[in-house]
Amino acid sequence: MASVDHQDGYSNVTNSPNTQGHYVTQDEISLLELWDGLVKYWKTIAVSIILGTIVSISGALVHDYTQDSVFNITLYMSPPKDRDIQPLYLTGIARDGATATTPWTPKAPAVPKVTTAFVFEAFQRNLASDALQIKFSKKNKVPVTFNIGVAANNLYINTEWINPDEATAWANGYIEFIAEYTITEIVANLRYLIDSRIKVIQHSLDFLRVVANKQMEIKIGKLKEAIKIAERLNIVERILQTPLHSTSVPLYYLGSNALQAELDIHLAKKKRNQPFHTENAFRLTQQLQQLHETSIDLDEVRAVEVIPQAVISQKPIRPSATRILGIGFFISFLGGLFLAFCRYYIGRQRVFAENMPLR
C-alpha cells in the first residue's frame, strides 16, 4: 500500500512577512512595502538627482555659450504719397466708366483712375502671397519665412533669424521685390486696358469710314447723274427762280458747272482717303491720338513707404536655462525612482528565493 506523504510540497505561491508584519505573495507588492523600499534606497534617488542636475547645469552652460541667439525683426510700411504714383495719374485718358463710340459699335473700356489706396491695397495683397514669397526665397536662397500683419493700421513684415542685419536686408529685399511686382502688375493692367480702348476706338473709326465711303459713293453717283441731266437740258448755271419748294428742287437745277465743281471736291476727298469730318469722328480721333501718346515711366513710381529703421527685439529668443534645469531635474528624479525600485525588487526576489523550502 502506498504511503502517504504528510508534506504536501511547497505551493507555487509562497507567503512571506514584510517589514510591517503584513504577508504578501511573491507576485504582489503592497504600496506600503513599495514606499518602505523607496525610502530604504533614498540615497540612490538622491545620487541620481544630483548627477542629473549637474548634467543639466553643464548642458545649460554649454547651450548659453554655443547656441546662437534668434532675434525678432519687424519692418513697418505705410501707403505711398501722391507724388510717388504721379506717373500713374493718366488724367488725359482716365475714365470712370466705359464711353460711347458710335450708335453701331461697342463702348470703349474705361481706363481707371489709380489712387494711393488702390496701389497700397494691391501691394498688401501681393506681400501676403505665399506663392510670391516662395518664389523670392528660392531665387535669393532666403531660409526664413516672412509673417505679414497689420498693427494700429500699419502694415508690417516680421521674421526671426540669428543675424538681425541679415534678416533686415532680406525683409527689405522682399518688400522691394513685391513693390516692383505690384507696379509692374498695375502698369500691365493699364496697358492692357489702353490697348483694348485703342482697338475699340479704331474699330469705331473704321466703321465710320466705311459708312462715310458708302455715303460718298452714293453722293458721287447722284452728282454724276445730275450732271448728265443738266447737260441734256442745257442747264449750265443754277436756276434761281422756281415754283418748287426748296426740299423738292431737283439736284440738276444747280447747273452743270456747280455740280461738276462739287463732284471734283468729293473725288479729291476720296482720293486722299479723308471721306468724313464729322464731330463724332473728330472726337474719337483725338481720343485715339491721346491713347497712342500715353507712356508710363516705371522708374518714378513707388508702391509703398518703408520706415527705414527696423524694430529688433532687445532680448534674444532662445530656450530658457531655467527650463533646461527643470526638465533635467524631473528626468533625473524619475530615473532615481526607477533605479531605487529596481534595487528593491531585486533584493526582494532574493529574500523569497532564500526562504523558499526545498522539495
C-alpha positions as CSV (number, residue, x, y, z in Angstrom):
1,M,0.0,0.0,0.0
2,A,1.3,3.4,-0.9
3,S,2.5,5.5,1.9
4,V,1.0,8.9,2.5
5,D,3.4,11.9,2.3
6,H,2.3,14.3,5.0
7,Q,4.4,17.1,3.4
8,D,2.2,18.5,0.6
9,G,5.2,20.1,-1.0
10,Y,5.5,23.8,-1.4
11,S,3.0,25.8,-3.3
12,N,3.8,27.9,-6.3
13,V,2.9,31.0,-4.3
14,T,4.9,31.4,-1.0
15,N,3.9,33.7,1.8
16,S,6.5,35.9,3.4
17,P,6.3,38.5,6.1
18,N,7.2,42.1,5.1
19,T,8.8,44.7,7.3
20,Q,5.5,45.7,8.9
21,G,4.3,42.1,9.6
22,H,1.9,42.0,6.6
23,Y,2.0,38.9,4.4
24,V,2.1,39.2,0.7
25,T,2.7,36.7,-2.1
26,Q,5.8,36.6,-4.3
27,D,4.0,38.3,-7.2
28,E,2.4,41.1,-5.1
29,I,3.9,44.3,-3.8
30,S,1.8,46.5,-1.4
31,L,2.1,50.2,-1.6
32,L,3.4,50.4,2.0
33,E,6.1,47.9,1.2
34,L,7.0,49.8,-2.0
35,W,7.2,53.0,-0.1
36,D,9.4,51.4,2.5
37,G,11.7,50.1,-0.3
38,L,12.0,53.5,-1.9
39,V,12.8,55.1,1.4
40,K,15.4,52.5,2.1
41,Y,17.2,53.4,-1.2
42,W,16.8,57.2,-0.9
43,K,20.5,57.6,-1.4
44,T,20.1,56.1,-4.9
45,I,17.4,58.6,-5.7
46,A,19.5,61.5,-4.3
47,V,22.6,60.5,-6.2
48,S,20.5,60.3,-9.4
49,I,19.0,63.7,-8.8
50,I,22.5,65.2,-8.1
51,L,24.1,63.7,-11.1
52,G,21.1,64.7,-13.4
53,T,21.2,68.3,-12.0
54,I,25.0,68.5,-12.7
55,V,24.5,67.3,-16.2
56,S,21.6,69.8,-16.7
57,I,23.7,72.7,-15.4
58,S,26.5,71.7,-17.7
59,G,24.1,71.5,-20.7
60,A,22.6,74.9,-19.9
61,L,26.1,76.4,-19.7
62,V,27.1,74.8,-22.9
63,H,23.9,75.9,-24.5
64,D,24.4,79.5,-23.4
65,Y,27.8,79.7,-24.9
66,T,27.3,77.7,-28.1
67,Q,23.6,78.3,-29.1
68,D,23.1,81.2,-31.4
69,S,20.6,83.8,-30.4
70,V,17.4,84.3,-32.5
71,F,16.2,87.8,-32.9
72,N,12.8,89.1,-33.9
73,I,12.9,91.7,-36.7
74,T,9.9,93.9,-37.7
75,L,9.6,96.5,-40.6
76,Y,6.7,98.8,-40.8
77,M,5.2,100.2,-44.0
78,S,2.7,103.0,-45.0
79,P,0.8,103.9,-48.2
80,P,2.7,105.9,-50.9
81,K,2.3,109.6,-51.3
82,D,0.5,111.2,-54.3
83,R,3.9,112.2,-55.7
84,D,5.1,108.6,-55.6
85,I,2.4,107.4,-58.1
86,Q,2.2,110.6,-60.2
87,P,3.1,108.8,-63.5
88,L,0.0,106.6,-62.9
89,Y,-2.3,109.5,-63.0
90,L,-3.4,109.2,-66.6
91,T,-5.7,112.3,-66.4
92,G,-6.0,112.7,-70.1
93,I,-7.4,109.2,-70.8
94,A,-8.7,108.0,-67.4
95,R,-12.4,107.5,-67.2
96,D,-14.9,106.4,-64.5
97,G,-16.7,104.1,-66.9
98,A,-16.9,102.9,-70.5
99,T,-17.5,105.6,-73.1
100,A,-19.7,105.5,-76.1
101,T,-18.2,105.4,-79.6
102,T,-20.9,105.2,-82.2
103,P,-24.5,104.0,-82.1
104,W,-23.4,100.9,-84.0
105,T,-20.2,99.9,-82.2
106,P,-19.5,98.8,-78.6
107,K,-18.4,101.2,-75.8
108,A,-14.7,101.7,-75.3
109,P,-13.5,100.2,-72.0
110,A,-12.6,102.6,-69.2
111,V,-9.0,103.2,-68.0
112,P,-9.5,103.5,-64.2
113,K,-8.1,106.4,-62.1
114,V,-5.3,105.0,-60.0
115,T,-5.1,106.1,-56.3
116,T,-2.6,105.6,-53.5
117,A,-5.1,103.4,-51.7
118,F,-5.5,101.2,-54.8
119,V,-1.8,100.8,-55.2
120,F,-1.2,100.1,-51.4
121,E,-4.1,97.5,-51.4
122,A,-2.5,95.7,-54.3
123,F,0.9,95.8,-52.6
124,Q,-0.5,94.3,-49.4
125,R,-2.3,91.5,-51.3
126,N,0.9,90.6,-53.1
127,L,3.0,90.9,-49.9
128,A,0.9,88.2,-48.3
129,S,1.0,85.9,-51.3
130,D,2.6,82.5,-50.4
131,A,3.5,81.9,-54.0
132,L,5.4,85.1,-54.4
133,Q,7.2,84.6,-51.1
134,I,8.3,81.1,-52.2
135,K,9.5,82.5,-55.5
136,F,11.6,85.2,-53.7
137,S,13.0,82.7,-51.2
138,K,14.1,80.2,-53.9
139,K,15.6,82.9,-56.1
140,N,17.6,84.5,-53.3
141,K,18.1,81.4,-51.1
142,V,16.4,83.0,-48.1
143,P,16.0,80.5,-45.3
144,V,13.4,82.4,-43.3
145,T,9.6,82.9,-43.5
146,F,8.1,86.4,-43.5
147,N,4.9,87.0,-41.5
148,I,2.6,89.8,-42.6
149,G,0.2,91.6,-40.4
150,V,-1.5,94.9,-39.6
151,A,-1.0,96.7,-36.2
152,A,-2.6,100.0,-35.4
153,N,-3.4,100.5,-39.1
154,N,0.2,100.0,-40.0
155,L,1.3,97.2,-42.3
156,Y,4.3,95.2,-41.1
157,I,6.6,92.3,-42.1
158,N,8.1,90.2,-39.4
159,T,10.7,87.4,-39.3
160,E,13.3,85.7,-37.0
161,W,16.9,85.0,-37.6
162,I,20.3,84.7,-35.7
163,N,21.7,87.8,-37.6
164,P,19.4,90.8,-37.3
165,D,21.2,92.8,-40.0
166,E,21.0,89.9,-42.4
167,A,17.3,89.4,-41.7
168,T,16.6,93.1,-42.1
169,A,18.3,93.0,-45.5
170,W,16.2,90.0,-46.6
171,A,13.0,91.7,-45.4
172,N,13.9,94.9,-47.3
173,G,14.7,92.8,-50.4
174,Y,11.3,91.1,-50.2
175,I,9.5,94.4,-49.8
176,E,11.3,95.8,-52.9
177,F,10.6,92.6,-54.8
178,I,6.8,92.9,-54.1
179,A,6.8,96.7,-54.8
180,E,8.3,96.1,-58.2
181,Y,5.9,93.2,-58.9
182,T,2.9,95.3,-57.8
183,I,3.9,98.3,-60.0
184,T,4.6,96.0,-63.0
185,E,1.2,94.3,-62.4
186,I,-0.7,97.6,-62.3
187,V,1.1,99.1,-65.3
188,A,0.5,95.9,-67.3
189,N,-3.2,96.1,-66.5
190,L,-3.3,99.7,-67.5
191,R,-1.6,99.0,-70.8
192,Y,-4.0,96.2,-71.5
193,L,-7.0,98.5,-70.9
194,I,-5.3,101.2,-73.1
195,D,-4.7,98.7,-75.9
196,S,-8.3,97.4,-75.6
197,R,-9.6,101.0,-75.7
198,I,-7.4,101.7,-78.8
199,K,-8.8,98.7,-80.6
200,V,-12.4,99.6,-79.9
201,I,-12.0,103.2,-80.9
202,Q,-10.0,102.2,-84.0
203,H,-12.8,99.8,-84.9
204,S,-15.4,102.6,-84.5
205,L,-13.4,104.9,-86.7
206,D,-13.0,102.2,-89.3
207,F,-16.8,101.6,-89.2
208,L,-17.4,105.3,-89.6
209,R,-15.0,105.5,-92.5
210,V,-16.8,102.6,-94.3
211,V,-20.2,104.3,-93.8
212,A,-18.8,107.6,-95.0
213,N,-17.2,106.0,-98.0
214,K,-20.5,104.4,-98.9
215,Q,-22.3,107.7,-98.4
216,M,-19.7,109.4,-100.6
217,E,-20.1,106.9,-103.3
218,I,-23.9,107.4,-103.3
219,K,-23.3,111.2,-103.3
220,I,-20.8,110.9,-106.3
221,G,-23.3,108.7,-108.1
222,K,-26.1,111.3,-107.7
223,L,-23.8,114.2,-108.8
224,K,-22.8,112.3,-111.9
225,E,-26.4,111.6,-112.8
226,A,-27.4,115.2,-112.1
227,I,-24.6,116.5,-114.3
228,K,-25.8,114.3,-117.2
229,I,-29.4,115.6,-116.8
230,A,-28.2,119.2,-116.6
231,E,-26.1,118.8,-119.7
232,R,-29.0,117.3,-121.6
233,L,-31.3,120.2,-120.5
234,N,-28.5,122.7,-121.2
235,I,-28.7,123.9,-117.6
236,V,-25.2,125.4,-117.1
237,E,-25.9,127.8,-114.2
238,R,-28.1,127.4,-111.2
239,I,-31.8,128.1,-111.7
240,L,-32.7,130.6,-109.0
241,Q,-36.4,131.2,-109.6
242,T,-38.6,128.1,-109.4
243,P,-42.1,127.5,-108.0
244,L,-40.9,124.3,-106.4
245,H,-40.3,124.1,-102.6
246,S,-36.6,124.1,-101.6
247,T,-36.9,120.5,-100.4
248,S,-38.3,119.4,-103.8
249,V,-35.9,121.2,-106.1
250,P,-34.0,118.6,-108.3
251,L,-30.3,118.4,-107.9
252,Y,-29.7,119.2,-111.6
253,Y,-31.2,122.7,-111.0
254,L,-27.7,123.6,-109.6
255,G,-26.3,123.6,-113.0
256,S,-23.6,121.6,-114.6
257,N,-20.8,123.9,-113.6
258,A,-21.7,123.9,-109.8
259,L,-22.3,120.1,-109.9
260,Q,-19.0,119.4,-111.6
261,A,-17.2,121.5,-109.0
262,E,-18.8,119.7,-106.2
263,L,-18.1,116.3,-107.9
264,D,-14.4,117.3,-108.2
265,I,-14.2,118.1,-104.4
266,H,-15.8,114.7,-103.5
267,L,-13.5,112.8,-105.8
268,A,-10.4,114.6,-104.3
269,K,-11.5,113.7,-100.7
270,K,-12.0,110.1,-101.7
271,K,-8.5,110.0,-103.3
272,R,-6.9,111.4,-100.1
273,N,-8.9,108.8,-98.1
274,Q,-10.5,111.6,-96.0
275,P,-14.1,110.9,-96.6
276,F,-15.6,112.4,-93.4
277,H,-15.1,115.1,-90.9
278,T,-18.0,114.6,-88.5
279,E,-18.0,115.7,-84.9
280,N,-18.1,112.1,-83.6
281,A,-15.2,111.1,-85.8
282,F,-13.1,114.1,-84.7
283,R,-13.8,113.2,-81.0
284,L,-12.7,109.6,-81.5
285,T,-9.7,110.6,-83.4
286,Q,-8.5,112.9,-80.6
287,Q,-9.0,110.1,-78.0
288,L,-7.1,107.7,-80.2
289,Q,-4.2,110.2,-80.5
290,Q,-4.1,110.6,-76.7
291,L,-4.0,106.9,-76.2
292,H,-1.1,106.4,-78.6
293,E,0.9,109.2,-76.9
294,T,0.4,107.8,-73.4
295,S,3.5,106.5,-71.7
296,I,4.3,105.4,-68.1
297,D,7.7,105.9,-66.5
298,L,8.1,103.0,-64.1
299,D,11.3,104.4,-62.6
300,E,9.4,107.2,-60.8
301,V,6.7,105.0,-59.3
302,R,6.8,103.8,-55.7
303,A,4.2,101.4,-54.2
304,V,5.0,101.8,-50.5
305,E,6.7,103.9,-47.9
306,V,9.1,101.9,-45.7
307,I,10.2,103.0,-42.3
308,P,14.0,102.6,-42.7
309,Q,14.7,101.6,-39.1
310,A,13.8,98.0,-38.3
311,V,12.4,97.1,-34.9
312,I,14.6,94.5,-33.4
313,S,13.7,92.7,-30.1
314,Q,16.2,93.6,-27.4
315,K,16.0,90.2,-25.7
316,P,17.1,87.2,-27.8
317,I,14.6,84.5,-28.2
318,R,16.1,81.1,-27.1
319,P,15.3,78.2,-24.7
320,S,15.5,79.3,-21.0
321,A,18.3,77.9,-18.8
322,T,15.7,77.5,-16.0
323,R,13.6,75.4,-18.2
324,I,16.6,73.2,-19.1
325,L,17.4,72.7,-15.4
326,G,13.7,72.0,-14.5
327,I,13.5,69.3,-17.2
328,G,16.8,67.8,-16.2
329,F,15.7,67.7,-12.5
330,F,12.4,66.0,-13.4
331,I,14.1,63.4,-15.6
332,S,16.8,62.6,-13.0
333,F,14.2,62.3,-10.3
334,L,12.2,59.8,-12.3
335,G,15.4,57.9,-13.1
336,G,16.3,57.8,-9.4
337,L,12.9,56.3,-8.6
338,F,13.3,53.7,-11.3
339,L,16.8,52.7,-10.0
340,A,15.5,52.5,-6.4
341,F,12.6,50.4,-7.4
342,C,14.9,48.0,-9.4
343,R,17.2,47.6,-6.4
344,Y,14.3,47.0,-4.1
345,Y,12.7,44.5,-6.4
346,I,15.9,42.5,-7.0
347,G,16.5,42.4,-3.2
348,R,13.0,41.2,-2.5
349,Q,13.3,38.4,-5.0
350,R,16.5,37.3,-3.3
351,V,14.7,37.1,0.0
352,F,11.9,35.0,-1.5
353,A,14.5,32.7,-3.1
354,E,16.3,32.2,0.3
355,N,13.1,31.5,2.2
356,M,11.7,29.1,-0.4
357,P,11.6,25.5,1.1
358,L,13.2,22.6,-0.8
359,R,11.1,19.7,-2.2
